[in-house]
Amino acid sequence: MLKRSFAIGALTDIGNVKKTNEDNILVKVGDKKNGEFGLFLVADGMGGLAAGEVASGIIVNEFNLWWERQLPGILNQEGNTVLDTDTVLNAISWELDRLIQDINKKIIRFGLSINAKVGSTLTLLFIYQNKYLIKHVGDSRIYRINSSITKLTEDHSWVAQQVKEGKIKEEEAKYHPKRNILTRCLGVMENLEIFEACGDISDDDGFLVCSDGFHNYLDEHEIYCSLSSCKKEDADVQKTLRELLEIVKLRGAADNISAVAVCQHIYRDYSDSILNIKGIINRITGNFGGW
């Protein structure tokens, strides 16, 4: 049987300018018969002082609780009933939508309690068997890296909307004074629109989940060359992210910086085959009364 395991690098850094780190990240990995599955999340908080950190912290805490308390029930149901991957992911997707809407309301209530505008982006990648599921609000990003690099999310920002409408060029958007203005985030509007994407995973696919403080200072070619060439081991993926972090900080790093890189390792597990062979031998010896 082919099984999947992950090599993961993760970091969050205050950057060169800000006094607090309002980013939060979450990495959760579980293991089932066909290999590892995981949830990888970046939340970029906004609100000044410690308010943005609290907003992104609410997101991470709520998803951590969901992983521990709600997800096992969905996956245990799969164990009791024959459910295909799409059915399981549909159930998870519905749960995540409900959770994100609840978190949005909690952040709104927190902002009202301190009489301040508070918000956070949310960019989440869930990998299960040979599928990925994305939930996303804001301008953090998810990239897929294989023989090329592909952005899987859309930016919910003022400049991204201007680029989409053909009013400014993509290069202008990188340095535009309004590049930090979001058109969508948690904690502002009660009717939150969530970007969703899902798809199949190939054996050579890797993923990067990162805040704008990371991707704004790097071009896609730099990200691709670094992550596609690293070994599929935790230490090497972490080392590669650290090297990219240093580049970002040398280029100014006016924002907090967060990134989670996920590489896959597909391997063949022979334990089931050995058990099957033992089972066959037991049946043969049972029929013939031993050798």
C-alpha positions, 0 to 999 in steps of 0.5 A: 500500500502507498502511504503519504507522510509530510516534511514540514517547515513553519515559521513566524517572525515579527519582521524589521519594523512592527513592535508586535507579531500579529500573525499566528500559524497552526500546523496539525498532522494526523495519521490514518491507515493510508498515511498522514493528513494535515491542516496548515493555517496562517492568520494575519491579524490587524488592529494595532497594539495586541488586538490583531494578535488576539484576533489571529489567536482566536482563529488558531485556538478555535481551529485547534479545538475543532481538530481535537474535538470535532474532526475525530467524529467525522473520521471515525464515521468513515471507519464505521461506514465505507465513505469515499474521499469526496464524501469525507471532504464534503463533510469537513468543508461544511464543518469548516464553513460553519466554524469560520462563520462562528469565528468571524462573529467572535472576532466582531464581538471582540472588536466591539468589546474594546471599541476598535476595528479588529480583523484577521486574514485566514488561509487554510490548507487541509490535505486528506488522502489524495485531495486538498481543500482550501478555505481562504479570506484575505491576502495571504496565499497558498502556492502549489509547487511541482514542475512549476509554481501555481497560486491557488488562492485569490487576493482579497485586496484593493490593489488585486481588484484594481489589477483584475479590472485592468486599472493598474498593472500587477507590478504596480500593485506590489508597491502601491500605497494602498496595497495593504487595504483588504476587501475581505477579512474576518472580524468586519462584516457579519456576512463573510464570503469564503473563497474555496478551492479543492483538487487532486494531489499528485505525488510530486506536489508541495505546498506553501501557505504564507502571509503577505509579509512573506510573499510581498518580498519574494517573486514566485521564481525565487520561491519555486527555486528554493522549495523545489530543490530542497530535500523532503526532510523536516530539517531541510524544509525548515532550513529553506524557509529560514533562508527565505526569511533572511532574504525577506528581512534584508529587503525591508520586512515592514510587516510580520512574516509567516509561512508553512511549507509542506512537502510530501513523501510517498512510500510503500508500506509492506506491513499489510502485505506481510499480514496478508501472507501470514493470514494465508499461511494460517489458513493453509496450516488450519486446513491441513493440520500443520506442516 
